[in-house]
């Protein structure tokens, strides 16, 4: 049987919208219909994605996370949507999402129950894969809660990968496998990439700077292990949720998340309310130059190149002998600071040899001109901000 690696999907990091972080497990539609995990929420988000330029910018998946299910399976043992919150069923919702030129993602869990306590897929992998395919689902986020052992966890992720392929439907497979392995053992990323299209390594992202910072710190600490495995068909997921447009990040911190998720070749799944989003957040999330870096066809993940006090220098090789370069200022006090570095640092000395043009992408787009190989570059960066360059 074909492995997920051979499903031909996720040649670039997937992009879309996800209900988890912003909408959590809201199930009381009577009390708060606008914030309830329901058919209405996903229909309205699909409408916004089609009408407001999100689909055209590359965000194509509308993803249901935990808490969509009824508390029990049906008489045939199949998963079923909560009938009050999803009265038309998932198949009808998928048809609606597809009619907008978008794709539908759904959630399940490798264990006996999901993280929120709804029915998991343990002992039902084939049936659940067939159910999702029959509904027209295009992506499965497969969580790792409530598995009794690491052996069952691994077996479940492998089994679901094969089951999805055997349906004959193209379904992107998003795993949480390494995150649940890490407290006990080092994940085998070569094996994980054989079965998954992307895989989460670290804790859920929160709507806070401390969460974004901890994800970046963890990624830099483990980059020697994880960067080399990423590429077309399989991606590291630093937790895909972009929380830009919510409440916890300043403007500079929002720029940092967008820039660094592009450098890390991360899946880009927004978790925000597209019905109420500021024009500034919308422009940042739809920035074509940043998205082009994230979606670069060479498919190489970026990495931290240098660290000096509060500054970090990151680079990502791009197609056409170009590089994306990010200068991150982690200082949280005072004003803007300058960081100066030699261009000979970049690309093992090749990025700017004998000369290169430099364009600033974030926080605002402008050309910096042509520089020689032996030049130094001085970049002014706001506290907790990032300047993203294309060299």
RODO-2510 file (C-alpha; in nm, 4 decimals, decimal comma):
residues 391
     n   res          X          Y          Z
     1     x     0,0000     0,0000     0,0000
     2     x     0,1166     0,3522    -0,0756
     3     x     0,2434     0,5570     0,2158
     4     x     0,1270     0,9116     0,2850
     5     x     0,4631     1,0303     0,1557
     6     x     0,3465     0,9146    -0,1876
     7     x     0,0088     1,0872    -0,1828
     8     x     0,1393     1,3746    -0,3945
     9     x     0,0010     1,6353    -0,1537
    10     x     0,1490     1,9272     0,0398
    11     x     0,4217     2,0009    -0,2142
    12     x     0,4316     2,3387    -0,0414
    13     x     0,3156     2,4045     0,3182
    14     x    -0,0660     2,3909     0,3313
    15     x    -0,2552     2,7131     0,4028
    16     x    -0,5984     2,7753     0,5448
    17     x    -0,8100     2,8592     0,8472
    18     x    -0,8566     2,6544     1,1652
    19     x    -1,1101     2,7014     1,4430
    20     x    -0,8805     2,5969     1,7294
    21     x    -0,7192     2,8687     1,9288
    22     x    -0,9728     3,1415     1,8589
    23     x    -1,2917     2,9368     1,9039
    24     x    -1,1637     2,6535     2,1273
    25     x    -1,4406     2,4070     2,2262
    26     x    -1,7443     2,6334     2,2250
    27     x    -2,0482     2,4054     2,2119
    28     x    -2,3272     2,6211     2,3612
    29     x    -2,4819     2,7717     2,0508
    30     x    -2,7863     2,8986     2,2372
    31     x    -2,5755     3,1172     2,4651
    32     x    -2,3245     3,2369     2,2055
    33     x    -2,4072     3,1418     1,8457
    34     x    -2,1312     3,3577     1,6949
    35     x    -1,8589     3,1770     1,8883
    36     x    -1,9973     2,8244     1,8779
    37     x    -1,8229     2,5394     1,6913
    38     x    -2,1024     2,4839     1,4422
    39     x    -2,2002     2,4491     1,0796
    40     x    -2,2817     2,8220     1,0767
    41     x    -1,9281     2,9169     1,1847
    42     x    -1,7635     2,7235     0,9005
    43     x    -2,0131     2,8427     0,6395
    44     x    -1,9486     3,2042     0,7414
    45     x    -1,5698     3,1556     0,7386
    46     x    -1,5862     2,9920     0,3947
    47     x    -1,7909     3,2887     0,2707
    48     x    -1,5338     3,5332     0,4044
    49     x    -1,2397     3,3347     0,2630
    50     x    -1,3935     3,3385    -0,0840
    51     x    -1,5149     3,6994    -0,0774
    52     x    -1,2304     3,8785     0,1007
    53     x    -0,9272     3,7586    -0,0939
    54     x    -0,8099     3,4839     0,1420
    55     x    -0,8614     3,2027    -0,1098
    56     x    -0,6886     3,4038    -0,3806
    57     x    -0,3926     3,4655    -0,1460
    58     x    -0,3493     3,0879    -0,1066
    59     x    -0,5518     3,0027     0,2044
    60     x    -0,7531     2,7073     0,0739
    61     x    -0,8489     2,4860     0,3719
    62     x    -1,1365     2,5530     0,6119
    63     x    -1,0536     2,3241     0,9051
    64     x    -1,2778     2,1859     1,1779
    65     x    -1,0843     2,1029     1,4953
    66     x    -1,1943     1,9153     1,8102
    67     x    -1,5523     1,9229     1,9469
    68     x    -1,7463     1,8794     1,6206
    69     x    -1,8674     1,5298     1,7054
    70     x    -2,1716     1,3853     1,8751
    71     x    -2,0830     1,2247     2,2098
    72     x    -2,1256     0,8725     2,0645
    73     x    -2,0851     0,6921     1,7329
    74     x    -2,3935     0,5919     1,5317
    75     x    -2,5461     0,2424     1,5223
    76     x    -2,3061     0,1370     1,2456
    77     x    -2,0113     0,2494     1,4605
    78     x    -1,9404     0,5584     1,2495
    79     x    -1,8445     0,9007     1,3754
    80     x    -2,1237     1,1529     1,3490
    81     x    -2,1427     1,5282     1,3771
    82     x    -2,3341     1,6821     1,6654
    83     x    -2,6871     1,6997     1,5157
    84     x    -2,7806     2,0295     1,6807
    85     x    -2,4658     2,2178     1,5835
    86     x    -2,4227     2,0536     1,2407
    87     x    -2,7839     1,9869     1,1321
    88     x    -2,6965     1,9360     0,7638
    89     x    -2,4070     1,6988     0,8336
    90     x    -2,0432     1,7145     0,7271
    91     x    -2,1055     1,5995     0,3686
    92     x    -2,3310     1,8998     0,3005
    93     x    -2,0811     2,1312     0,4683
    94     x    -1,8000     1,9896     0,2527
    95     x    -2,0108     2,0430    -0,0585
    96     x    -2,0684     2,4052     0,0424
    97     x    -1,6990     2,4655     0,1133
    98     x    -1,6065     2,3067    -0,2218
    99     x    -1,8616     2,5299    -0,4001
   100     x    -1,6558     2,8265    -0,2784
   101     x    -1,3376     2,6860    -0,4356
   102     x    -1,2072     2,5788    -0,0929
   103     x    -1,1270     2,2505     0,0825
   104     x    -1,2542     2,1072     0,4101
   105     x    -1,0372     1,9788     0,6939
   106     x    -1,1565     1,7721     0,9891
   107     x    -1,0196     1,6464     1,3214
   108     x    -0,9909     1,3124     1,4956
   109     x    -0,7610     1,1436     1,7464
   110     x    -0,5402     0,8345     1,7458
   111     x    -0,6646     0,7334     2,0922
   112     x    -0,9935     0,6194     2,2413
   113     x    -1,1090     0,9774     2,2976
   114     x    -1,0163     1,3148     2,1544
   115     x    -0,8400     1,5685     2,3757
   116     x    -1,1805     1,7196     2,4600
   117     x    -1,3356     1,3787     2,5379
   118     x    -1,5274     1,3034     2,2166
   119     x    -1,4996     0,9614     2,0422
   120     x    -1,1490     0,8873     1,9125
   121     x    -1,0463     0,6684     1,6194
   122     x    -0,8759     0,3844     1,8112
   123     x    -0,9883     0,0499     1,6620
   124     x    -1,1830     0,2415     1,3930
   125     x    -0,9037     0,3706     1,1665
   126     x    -1,0284     0,2138     0,8422
   127     x    -1,3928     0,2963     0,9078
   128     x    -1,3146     0,6577     1,0016
   129     x    -1,0931     0,7085     0,6964
   130     x    -1,3714     0,5746     0,4741
   131     x    -1,6234     0,7987     0,6502
   132     x    -1,4097     1,1091     0,5993
   133     x    -1,3533     1,0236     0,2334
   134     x    -1,7255     0,9636     0,1773
   135     x    -1,7947     1,3070     0,3233
   136     x    -1,5505     1,4739     0,0829
   137     x    -1,2954     1,5721     0,3485
   138     x    -0,9616     1,7044     0,2128
   139     x    -0,7427     1,7160     0,5271
   140     x    -0,7304     1,5227     0,8533
   141     x    -0,5691     1,6663     1,1642
   142     x    -0,4983     1,3584     1,3759
   143     x    -0,4299     1,4330     1,7428
   144     x    -0,2509     1,2092     1,9937
   145     x    -0,4469     1,2247     2,3199
   146     x    -0,5602     0,9217     2,5179
   147     x    -0,3407     0,6565     2,3585
   148     x    -0,2435     0,3880     2,6068
   149     x     0,1196     0,3439     2,4965
   150     x     0,3818     0,4774     2,2566
   151     x     0,3506     0,1530     2,0590
   152     x    -0,0237     0,2052     2,0110
   153     x     0,0384     0,5723     1,9285
   154     x     0,2827     0,4841     1,6511
   155     x     0,0677     0,1994     1,5223
   156     x    -0,2352     0,4294     1,5108
   157     x    -0,0565     0,6991     1,3106
   158     x     0,0730     0,4407     1,0621
   159     x    -0,2633     0,2673     1,0339
   160     x    -0,4537     0,5889     0,9664
   161     x    -0,1987     0,6932     0,7035
   162     x    -0,2518     0,3683     0,5126
   163     x    -0,6286     0,3821     0,5647
   164     x    -0,6488     0,7335     0,4155
   165     x    -0,4542     0,6254     0,1090
   166     x    -0,6701     0,3183     0,0624
   167     x    -0,9825     0,5354     0,0331
   168     x    -0,8512     0,6626    -0,3007
   169     x    -0,9286     1,0225    -0,1990
   170     x    -0,6539     1,2831    -0,1714
   171     x    -0,6502     1,3733     0,1994
   172     x    -0,3678     1,5768     0,3528
   173     x    -0,2535     1,4037     0,6729
   174     x    -0,1586     1,6326     0,9625
   175     x    -0,0012     1,4465     1,2569
   176     x     0,0796     1,5305     1,6184
   177     x     0,3000     1,2215     1,6486
   178     x     0,6400     1,3720     1,7481
   179     x     0,4845     1,6030     2,0076
   180     x     0,3472     1,3049     2,2006
   181     x     0,6689     1,1032     2,1594
   182     x     0,9108     1,3720     2,2728
   183     x     0,8612     1,3534     2,6513
   184     x     0,9737     0,9881     2,6378
   185     x     1,1878     0,9365     2,3283
   186     x     1,3461     1,1125     2,0311
   187     x     1,1093     1,0989     1,7330
   188     x     1,2220     0,9181     1,4191
   189     x     1,1506     1,1973     1,1712
   190     x     1,2475     0,9865     0,8708
   191     x     0,9712     0,7428     0,9598
   192     x     0,7227     1,0169     1,0474
   193     x     0,7715     1,1796     0,7073
   194     x     0,6978     0,8446     0,5437
   195     x     0,3469     0,8578     0,6889
   196     x     0,2543     1,2250     0,7465
   197     x     0,2318     1,5427     0,5375
   198     x     0,3106     1,7634     0,8351
   199     x     0,3702     1,6992     1,2019
   200     x     0,3550     1,9096     1,5165
   201     x     0,6587     1,9237     1,7413
   202     x     0,5676     2,1554     2,0270
   203     x     0,2853     2,2841     2,2469
   204     x    -0,0340     2,4511     2,1213
   205     x     0,0210     2,8090     2,0174
   206     x    -0,1487     3,0647     2,2421
   207     x    -0,2503     3,4200     2,1617
   208     x     0,0565     3,5596     2,3369
   209     x     0,4120     3,6729     2,2694
   210     x     0,5497     3,4262     2,5257
   211     x     0,3969     3,1413     2,3228
   212     x     0,5425     3,2639     1,9911
   213     x     0,8818     3,3204     2,1555
   214     x     0,8864     2,9726     2,3134
   215     x     0,8091     2,8096     1,9763
   216     x     1,0933     2,9988     1,8078
   217     x     1,3347     2,9145     2,0897
   218     x     1,2405     2,5457     2,0746
   219     x     1,2785     2,5368     1,6956
   220     x     1,6245     2,6949     1,7072
   221     x     1,7330     2,4555     1,9845
   222     x     1,6288     2,1490     1,7820
   223     x     1,7017     2,2726     1,4301
   224     x     1,9869     2,0271     1,3714
   225     x     1,7332     1,7447     1,4057
   226     x     1,4264     1,8842     1,2310
   227     x     1,5322     2,1221     0,9514
   228     x     1,6882     1,8602     0,7235
   229     x     1,3766     1,6414     0,7105
   230     x     1,1379     1,9138     0,5890
   231     x     1,0628     1,9421     0,2191
   232     x     0,7932     1,8971    -0,0454
   233     x     0,5346     1,6512     0,0840
   234     x     0,6348     1,6780     0,4529
   235     x     0,6726     1,9771     0,6851
   236     x     0,7548     2,0604     1,0452
   237     x     0,4577     2,2251     1,2117
   238     x     0,5589     2,4714     1,4868
   239     x     0,1845     2,4801     1,5541
   240     x     0,0323     2,6089     1,2432
   241     x    -0,2134     2,8534     1,3982
   242     x    -0,1399     3,2127     1,3043
   243     x    -0,2967     3,4163     1,5851
   244     x    -0,2530     3,7451     1,3980
   245     x    -0,5715     3,9515     1,4142
   246     x    -0,6676     3,8407     1,7655
   247     x    -0,5849     4,0079     2,0976
   248     x    -0,2483     3,9002     2,2365
   249     x     0,0146     4,0210     1,9889
   250     x     0,1351     4,3744     1,9237
   251     x     0,1867     4,4835     1,5644
   252     x     0,5593     4,4059     1,5787
   253     x     0,4918     4,0640     1,7305
   254     x     0,2384     3,9916     1,4560
   255     x     0,5042     4,0784     1,1978
   256     x     0,7424     3,8425     1,3776
   257     x     0,5001     3,5501     1,3657
   258     x     0,4271     3,5999     0,9952
   259     x     0,7937     3,6422     0,9036
   260     x     0,9213     3,3513     1,1104
   261     x     0,6478     3,1058     1,0037
   262     x     0,7528     3,1885     0,6452
   263     x     1,1207     3,1300     0,7298
   264     x     1,0337     2,7975     0,8990
   265     x     0,8336     2,6719     0,5957
   266     x     0,5443     2,6198     0,8358
   267     x     0,1878     2,5353     0,7386
   268     x    -0,0048     2,8637     0,7534
   269     x    -0,3434     2,8124     0,9180
   270     x    -0,5001     3,1237     1,0635
   271     x    -0,7059     3,0977     1,3808
   272     x    -0,8927     3,4251     1,4041
   273     x    -1,2338     3,5694     1,3253
   274     x    -1,2350     3,6629     0,9584
   275     x    -1,5725     3,8333     1,0066
   276     x    -1,4034     4,0912     1,2311
   277     x    -1,0395     4,1464     1,1389
   278     x    -0,8508     4,4735     1,1140
   279     x    -0,7318     4,5962     0,7736
   280     x    -0,3715     4,5904     0,9046
   281     x    -0,3906     4,2246     1,0117
   282     x    -0,5562     4,1335     0,6829
   283     x    -0,2820     4,3038     0,4792
   284     x    -0,0123     4,1266     0,6779
   285     x    -0,1726     3,7836     0,6444
   286     x    -0,2332     3,8358     0,2719
   287     x     0,1142     3,9788     0,1996
   288     x     0,2079     3,8172    -0,1323
   289     x     0,5842     3,8504    -0,0854
   290     x     0,5795     3,6769     0,2547
   291     x     0,3490     3,4022     0,1284
   292     x     0,5801     3,3496    -0,1708
   293     x     0,8697     3,2905     0,0712
   294     x     0,6619     3,0423     0,2724
   295     x     0,5482     2,8658    -0,0460
   296     x     0,8873     2,8666    -0,2202
   297     x     0,9055     2,5560    -0,4438
   298     x     1,2602     2,4649    -0,3362
   299     x     1,0968     2,3580    -0,0111
   300     x     1,3903     2,4081     0,2246
   301     x     1,3201     2,5080     0,5853
   302     x     1,5083     2,8041     0,7307
   303     x     1,7286     2,7988     1,0387
   304     x     1,8936     3,0246     1,2919
   305     x     2,2316     3,1350     1,1600
   306     x     2,3594     3,3449     1,4487
   307     x     2,2581     3,4778     1,7888
   308     x     2,4017     3,7929     1,9488
   309     x     2,2551     3,9116     2,2791
   310     x     1,8891     3,9823     2,2002
   311     x     1,9249     3,9501     1,8243
   312     x     1,8758     3,6404     1,6107
   313     x     1,9737     3,6081     1,2452
   314     x     1,7823     3,3461     1,0447
   315     x     1,8060     3,2481     0,6784
   316     x     1,6108     3,0282     0,4397
   317     x     1,7437     2,9139     0,1000
   318     x     1,4988     2,9915    -0,1804
   319     x     1,4733     2,8946    -0,5441
   320     x     1,6640     3,1055    -0,7978
   321     x     1,9710     3,1280    -0,5707
   322     x     1,7842     3,3692    -0,3422
   323     x     1,7632     3,3724     0,0374
   324     x     1,5067     3,4944     0,2865
   325     x     1,6766     3,6566     0,5847
   326     x     1,5089     3,7484     0,9131
   327     x     1,6550     3,9690     1,1852
   328     x     1,4605     3,9194     1,5087
   329     x     1,4948     4,1464     1,8123
   330     x     1,3795     3,9595     2,1238
   331     x     1,4398     4,2532     2,3583
   332     x     1,1197     4,3556     2,5343
   333     x     1,2329     4,6887     2,6765
   334     x     1,3442     5,0205     2,5308
   335     x     1,3231     5,1253     2,1676
   336     x     1,4470     5,0109     1,8260
   337     x     1,7985     4,8639     1,8131
   338     x     2,0493     4,8228     1,5299
   339     x     2,1982     4,4880     1,4324
   340     x     2,4946     4,4829     1,1936
   341     x     2,6251     4,1724     1,0183
   342     x     2,8505     4,0877     0,7252
   343     x     2,6834     3,9625     0,4078
   344     x     2,9555     3,6967     0,3886
   345     x     2,7577     3,5217     0,6662
   346     x     2,4719     3,4402     0,4306
   347     x     2,4373     3,1180     0,2358
   348     x     2,7779     2,9827     0,3403
   349     x     2,9304     3,2895     0,1800
   350     x     2,7510     3,2361    -0,1526
   351     x     2,4299     3,4375    -0,1144
   352     x     2,5939     3,7678    -0,1972
   353     x     2,8965     3,6594    -0,4030
   354     x     3,0058     3,8710    -0,5856
   355     x     2,7044     4,1018    -0,5305
   356     x     2,3341     4,0890    -0,4492
   357     x     2,0192     4,2975    -0,4464
   358     x     1,8345     4,3274    -0,1165
   359     x     1,4660     4,3950    -0,0726
   360     x     1,2877     4,4467     0,2579
   361     x     0,9601     4,2533     0,2740
   362     x     0,8486     4,3252     0,6330
   363     x     0,7489     4,5294     0,8224
   364     x     0,7131     4,7332     0,5016
   365     x     0,8149     4,6600     0,1432
   366     x     1,1020     4,8583    -0,0084
   367     x     1,4163     4,8062    -0,2126
   368     x     1,7519     4,8474    -0,0383
   369     x     1,9638     4,8341    -0,3536
   370     x     2,2705     4,6345    -0,4565
   371     x     2,5486     4,5315    -0,2163
   372     x     2,8874     4,3711    -0,2675
   373     x     2,9955     4,0452    -0,1066
   374     x     3,2160     4,2187     0,1521
   375     x     2,9519     4,4695     0,2637
   376     x     2,7985     4,4845     0,6062
   377     x     2,4295     4,5412     0,6566
   378     x     2,2819     4,7383     0,9453
   379     x     1,9187     4,6658     1,0285
   380     x     1,7038     4,8590     1,2763
   381     x     1,4470     4,6383     1,4498
   382     x     1,1756     4,7252     1,7004
   383     x     1,1522     4,5346     2,0301
   384     x     0,9929     4,1888     1,9706
   385     x     0,9873     4,2754     1,6008
   386     x     1,1435     4,1259     1,2904
   387     x     1,2799     4,2688     0,9681
   388     x     1,2353     4,0213     0,6816
   389     x     1,4615     4,0594     0,3783
   390     x     1,4926     3,8852     0,0426
   391     x     1,8515     3,8639    -0,0828
***
